[in-house]
Amino acid sequence: MSYGKSYGRRRYLKPSVFWSIRQGFPSWLSPVLTTLSLLVPVIIWCFLSYGGFVNPKFLPTPTATLATGIDMLRTEALFADIAASFLMVLAGFIAAAVVGIPVGLAMGTFYSMDGLLGGFFRTVRYAPINAFVPLIIIWAGLGESPKIIIIFLGIVFYNATMISDAVKFIPDETLNVAYTLGATRRDLLFRVILPATLPNIIDALKLNVAGAWNFLIISELIAAQKGLGFKIIYSQRFLQTDKVLFCILVILAIGLATDLFFKLIFRLCLPWAESKTS
């Protein structure tokens, strides 16, 4: 009897706001938690700097960093450096998208293209880009081109492989239904595969634009005379930590704005889809 009674019992999950698995979540709570996660590092920074726990040469206070940044904007043409870095990242990012998207679609759609290009793209993405810097200098010189090439090489292989994997996750049943309804290969590619993969394409681009900003620092090691990466490296030589921190904060602000831009594009162009990235 006791066995039957215990067998008949059912355990129900208690309602939870924080630990619910893909269930209802208050819309107001998400921005609150996001703001809190951004404030915690700032609070720690204030505690260590204002409390005198770290030498100001190594960790200046937020107010000192902000004052230095305002002075840089006024006297050191920081706006020109921001524009130069943004344009380089934009150029490398667009080139990587123009190449990576069709290659990824081709690798995910056709076994022949996956066999021809897949092994190369999946292998080369592990290569450290900074190891190619001397060769890129030899091949492209010391102008703006090598910087764009480094950003391009840093993300194009990830674009292609992520998009290729997204195509492969489309169920075969979906493709077979399209064939049954009389779709040609062209119809299948442009009216089934591309729309189904478009949310993942935007997610991949949103993730990899962060990589583009990371490779910006590497690219501006090449005889640069302007740019945020150049400012960071130049200030680092003279232990001007406040300038370094402000340039990093500028990059973070641009990255946050870029992320919000991609979310807006996603909502406007694909209101029916759910983004897989945050």
Secondary structure, 3 states (H helix, E strand, C coil): CHHHHHHHCCCCCCCCCCCCCCCCCCCCHHHHHHHHHHHHHHHHHHHHHHCCCCCCCCCCCHHHHHHHHHHHHHHCCHHHHHHHHHHHHHHHHHHHHHHHHHHHHHHHHCHHHHHHHHHHHHHHCCCCHHHHHHHHHHHHCCCCHHHHHHHHHHHHHHHHHHHHHHHHCCCHHHHHHHHHCCCCHHHHHHHHHHHHHHHHHHHHHHHHHHHHHHHHHHHCCCCCCCCHHHHHHHHHHCCCHHHHHHHHHHHHHHHHHHHHHHHHHHHHHCCCCCCCCC
